[in-house]
Each structure stands twice: as C-alpha cells, then as structure tokens.
Amino acid sequence: MRHTRWPLVRSAASGVLLAALVIAIGVSVSRQVDLLDRHFIFFPTKGLTETPEAQGLQYEDVYFTATDGTRLNGWFVPGESDITWLWFHGNGGNLSGQVDELAATHRHLDVNIFVVDYRGYGNSEGKPSEKGLYLDADAAVEYLRSRGDVDMNRVVVFGRSLGSAVAVETARRHEVYALVLESPFTSIKEMAKLSYAFIPGWLFVKSRFDSLSKMAELRVPLLVLHDGGDELVPFDMGQEIFESATGHKRFALLENGAHNSAHLDSDTEYFKAIKDFLEGLPGQPSGQ
C-alpha cells in the first residue's frame, strides 16, 4: 500500500503545481490584457500629415470631449445634401489616411461628412480601448447634435473594418437614419482565430467588438459593402452580418478591389451601391 500511494502523492503535487502555474500565467496575462489589445487590434499613428485642404475641400478642424474627459479631434466637411455622414475609420493610421476617400465620398454623394479620430489616434488624446471607442462615438453624436446645421433625423453612420463595429454600437445606442458597413467582421474573437490559428491569444484579448450578436436587435436600414477579394476580413463575415440583420437591408458585392481600397478600385459600383441604397430608404422622396 505504501508503494502505491507515492505515485498518487506525486500526481497530486504535480496537479497543484500545474494549477498554480496556470493561475500565475493567467494573472500575468490579465495584467497585460490592454497591451495585447493594443498590439493586436489598435495601430494608431499620432499627428496628421494631410488634411482635406489637400483635396481642395473646405472643412472645420473640430475638437470635442468624451464623457470621460478625453479630448478628441475630427473634421467636418459641409455638403449640399441634408444627409450627414458620420464616419468611423479602421484600426490603423488616423484621419490623414482618409483624405482621398473623403474627397471621393464628398464628390459622389455631396453629403456633410464628420470623420473622427479615436482616442490615441492623430491629434486625439488618450489610449484606445473598446469602451473608449464607444465613448468617442457617443461624443461624436453629441457634437453633431450641438450643431444647428445638422439634421439629426438624417444622420447615416458609416464604418469600415474596425469602424464597422463602432458604427454598429452607435446605431444600437442612438437613433440614426441608416447604417452603412464596409468590410464588417463578426467579432474580434473570430478575427483573432483566423489571424493566429495556432496561438490561442484570442482567449486573452479583452475587447470583443461583437457586431454579430447585436444585429438582430437593430431596427435601422442597413447597407453592407464587401469585396469578394477582401484579403483581411473574410467575405463570409460580411454575409453573416447581413443575414443576421432584420428589416430594410441591402448587400453590395464589390469586385476587383481590396480591403483598404475598394472605394478606389471599384469606384463606380461602390458609390452607385450607396446612392441606390440612400434613394431606396423608406420614406425617401423620389429623386432625392
């Protein structure tokens, strides 16, 4: 009996050591969660290298403040339409990288455009996080509400890639005219599984950006734009987002483009899809 008990004791001791090791690793990782998020999700660039002026556009360089005191920067470009395009960009760079598309959007749609830099991006203060980006979006909506030249019943929320998740949450929190998503993903967890298939780093990523679980509760007209050849966000994810939505919705399949330049490579079909969607919104006057 003595001889048979020693393996059991050693086994129990090994189990305790293993459990302690797992706990220690977990504690260490949990302390680095924000660091993991910043390295996996957010790739901000500080400072601006270009403004809409480079494209001959008049604009207002706007500063506004989130409810937690973070000072944020954005650009407001006036248009002739009564629609205001509230724009949330992707996870890399800053406003400077949006100038070409901003000019193309203004040229094709002639809407008011308000594009903002998240906390930690461009000239915006703070450090990015999922909660922080949602606060930034709330602050952007409140800023628009403070302007006398913006019809809050005609605000279209637009988001690309990471910005699509911010746009979905914005439409969930606020009444908006319509929601336009370009290259949307279902959740950060699913994106992490694709990017790091053999490393379970997604288990420790704090951010969720889980758009898929929110779509069914939204009651807002939706347009999803996704390129069939998108090299970063799988086309299937855009389809999942679309299929999970209820109510008035359209899906635009873009071709021969890429994740970051579909609006340039598919210029005609890209903006035609948006125009057709806006003109087909319920209650929209014909010819608008």
C-alpha positions in Angstrom: 0.0 0.0 0.0 2.8 2.4 0.8 4.4 1.9 -2.6 1.1 2.6 -4.4 0.4 5.8 -2.5 3.6 7.6 -3.6 2.6 7.9 -7.3 -0.7 9.3 -6.1 1.0 11.9 -3.9 3.4 12.9 -6.6 0.4 13.1 -9.0 -1.5 15.3 -6.6 1.6 17.5 -6.1 2.1 17.9 -9.8 -1.5 18.8 -10.2 -1.2 21.5 -7.6 2.0 22.9 -9.2 0.3 22.9 -12.6 -2.7 24.7 -11.3 -0.5 27.2 -9.6 1.4 27.7 -12.8 -1.8 28.2 -14.8 -3.1 30.7 -12.3 0.3 32.6 -12.3 0.2 32.7 -16.1 -3.4 33.9 -16.0 -2.7 36.7 -13.6 0.4 37.7 -15.6 -1.6 37.7 -18.9 -4.6 39.5 -17.3 -2.2 42.3 -16.3 -1.1 42.6 -19.9 -4.6 42.4 -21.5 -4.6 46.0 -22.5 -1.2 45.6 -24.0 -2.4 42.6 -26.0 -5.4 44.5 -27.3 -3.2 47.4 -28.3 -0.8 45.2 -30.2 -3.5 43.0 -31.8 -6.3 45.5 -32.5 -5.2 49.1 -32.5 -2.5 50.6 -34.7 -2.8 54.3 -34.3 -0.5 57.0 -35.8 0.0 60.2 -33.9 -0.1 63.6 -35.7 -1.6 64.4 -39.0 0.3 64.6 -42.3 -2.5 65.7 -44.6 -5.9 67.5 -44.4 -8.9 67.9 -46.7 -7.4 71.1 -47.9 -5.0 69.0 -50.0 -8.0 67.9 -52.0 -9.4 71.4 -52.2 -12.2 70.8 -49.6 -13.4 73.4 -47.1 -13.5 71.8 -43.6 -13.7 72.6 -39.9 -11.0 71.2 -37.7 -13.1 70.2 -34.7 -12.2 69.3 -31.1 -14.8 67.8 -28.8 -14.7 65.9 -25.5 -15.9 62.5 -24.4 -17.8 62.0 -21.2 -14.6 60.7 -19.5 -12.8 63.9 -20.3 -10.8 62.6 -23.3 -10.3 65.4 -25.9 -10.9 64.2 -29.5 -10.3 65.6 -32.9 -12.4 65.3 -36.1 -13.1 67.0 -39.4 -16.5 68.4 -40.5 -16.8 68.8 -44.3 -20.0 70.6 -45.3 -22.1 69.3 -48.3 -25.2 70.3 -50.2 -27.3 67.3 -49.1 -29.3 67.3 -45.8 -27.7 63.9 -45.0 -24.7 63.9 -42.6 -22.2 61.0 -43.0 -20.8 60.1 -39.5 -17.6 58.2 -40.4 -15.6 55.7 -38.3 -12.4 54.5 -39.9 -10.4 51.4 -39.4 -7.8 50.3 -36.8 -4.7 51.8 -38.4 -3.3 55.3 -39.1 -5.5 58.3 -38.5 -7.6 60.9 -40.3 -4.8 61.7 -42.7 -5.3 58.3 -44.4 -8.9 59.1 -45.1 -8.4 62.2 -47.2 -8.6 60.6 -50.6 -11.7 58.7 -49.8 -13.2 61.6 -48.0 -12.8 63.7 -51.2 -14.3 60.9 -53.3 -17.3 60.5 -51.0 -17.9 64.2 -51.0 -17.7 64.3 -54.8 -20.1 61.4 -55.4 -22.6 61.9 -52.5 -22.2 65.6 -51.6 -23.2 64.9 -48.0 -22.0 66.6 -44.9 -19.1 64.4 -43.6 -18.0 64.2 -40.0 -15.0 61.9 -39.6 -13.4 61.4 -36.2 -10.1 60.1 -34.9 -10.5 57.7 -31.9 -8.6 58.3 -28.7 -4.9 57.8 -29.2 -5.2 58.4 -33.0 -4.0 61.5 -34.8 -4.5 64.6 -32.5 -6.9 62.8 -30.2 -5.8 62.3 -26.6 -5.9 59.0 -24.6 -5.3 55.4 -25.3 -7.7 53.2 -27.5 -9.9 50.5 -26.0 -13.3 49.1 -27.0 -15.1 51.0 -24.2 -13.2 54.1 -25.1 -14.1 54.0 -28.8 -17.8 53.7 -27.9 -17.4 56.8 -25.7 -15.8 58.5 -28.6 -18.7 57.6 -30.9 -21.2 58.9 -28.3 -19.3 62.2 -28.1 -19.3 62.5 -31.9 -23.1 62.1 -32.0 -23.5 64.7 -29.2 -21.2 67.1 -31.2 -23.4 66.7 -34.2 -26.4 67.3 -32.0 -24.9 70.6 -30.9 -24.7 72.0 -34.5 -27.5 74.0 -35.8 -26.8 72.9 -39.4 -27.2 69.2 -38.9 -30.5 67.4 -39.2 -30.2 64.6 -36.6 -33.0 62.7 -38.4 -30.7 62.3 -41.4 -27.5 61.0 -39.9 -26.1 58.0 -41.6 -23.5 56.1 -39.6 -20.7 54.6 -41.7 -17.9 52.3 -40.5 -15.1 50.4 -42.3 -13.4 47.3 -40.8 -12.9 48.1 -37.1 -15.1 51.2 -37.6 -17.9 48.9 -38.6 -18.1 47.6 -35.0 -18.1 51.1 -33.7 -20.8 52.0 -36.2 -23.0 49.1 -35.1 -22.7 50.0 -31.5 -23.5 53.6 -32.3 -26.7 52.6 -34.2 -27.6 50.4 -31.2 -27.2 53.4 -28.8 -28.7 56.2 -30.9 -31.5 56.7 -33.4 -29.9 57.1 -36.8 -31.2 57.4 -40.3 -29.2 54.4 -41.7 -26.2 52.2 -41.2 -23.6 51.5 -43.8 -20.9 48.9 -43.1 -17.9 48.2 -45.3 -15.9 45.0 -44.7 -17.5 44.3 -41.4 -16.3 41.4 -39.2 -18.4 39.3 -36.9 -16.2 39.7 -33.8 -12.6 40.3 -32.7 -12.5 36.8 -31.3 -13.3 35.3 -34.7 -10.8 37.6 -36.4 -8.1 36.5 -33.9 -8.8 32.9 -34.6 -8.2 33.5 -38.3 -5.1 35.6 -37.8 -3.5 33.4 -35.1 -4.9 29.9 -35.8 -2.3 28.1 -33.8 -1.9 30.6 -30.9 -4.9 30.9 -28.5 -4.1 34.6 -27.9 -7.8 35.4 -28.6 -8.6 33.8 -25.2 -6.8 36.7 -23.5 -8.0 39.6 -25.7 -10.2 41.9 -23.7 -12.0 43.6 -26.5 -15.0 41.8 -28.1 -16.4 44.2 -30.8 -19.1 41.5 -31.2 -21.2 43.0 -34.0 -22.9 39.8 -35.0 -24.7 39.4 -31.7 -26.1 42.9 -32.0 -27.5 42.8 -35.5 -30.9 41.2 -34.7 -31.8 43.9 -32.3 -31.1 46.8 -34.6 -34.1 48.4 -36.4 -32.3 50.6 -38.9 -31.9 50.4 -42.7 -28.6 48.6 -43.5 -26.2 48.5 -46.4 -23.3 46.1 -46.3 -20.4 46.6 -48.8 -17.9 43.8 -49.0 -15.3 42.9 -51.6 -15.2 39.3 -52.7 -11.4 39.5 -52.7 -11.0 41.2 -49.3 -7.7 39.9 -48.1 -8.2 40.8 -44.4 -11.8 40.4 -43.5 -13.4 37.3 -45.0 -16.3 37.9 -47.3 -18.3 35.3 -45.4 -18.2 37.6 -42.3 -19.9 40.4 -44.2 -22.6 37.9 -45.3 -23.1 36.7 -41.8 -23.6 40.3 -40.6 -26.1 41.0 -43.4 -28.1 37.8 -42.8 -28.3 38.4 -39.1 -29.9 41.9 -39.7 -33.6 42.4 -39.8 -35.7 45.0 -41.7 -34.7 47.0 -44.7 -31.3 45.9 -45.9 -29.1 45.6 -49.0 -25.8 43.8 -49.7 -23.4 45.1 -52.3 -20.8 42.7 -53.6 -17.7 44.6 -54.7 -15.2 43.1 -57.1 -11.6 43.6 -58.1 -10.9 45.7 -55.0 -9.2 45.2 -51.7 -9.8 45.7 -48.0 -8.4 49.2 -47.9 -9.1 50.5 -51.4 -12.4 49.1 -52.6 -13.7 52.6 -52.9 -10.9 53.4 -55.3 -10.6 50.1 -57.2 -14.4 49.8 -57.5 -15.2 53.5 -57.7 -18.3 53.3 -59.9 -20.0 50.3 -58.3 -19.1 51.4 -54.8 -20.7 54.8 -54.9 -23.6 53.6 -57.1 -24.5 51.0 -54.4 -24.5 53.7 -51.8 -26.6 56.1 -53.9 -29.1 53.4 -54.7 -29.4 52.4 -51.1 -30.0 56.0 -49.9 -32.5 56.6 -52.7 -34.4 53.5 -51.7 -34.7 54.2 -48.0 -38.2 54.0 -46.6 -39.9 57.4 -46.8 -37.2 58.8 -49.1 -38.7 61.2 -51.7 -38.1 60.1 -55.3 -35.3 62.0 -56.9 -33.5 62.8 -53.6 
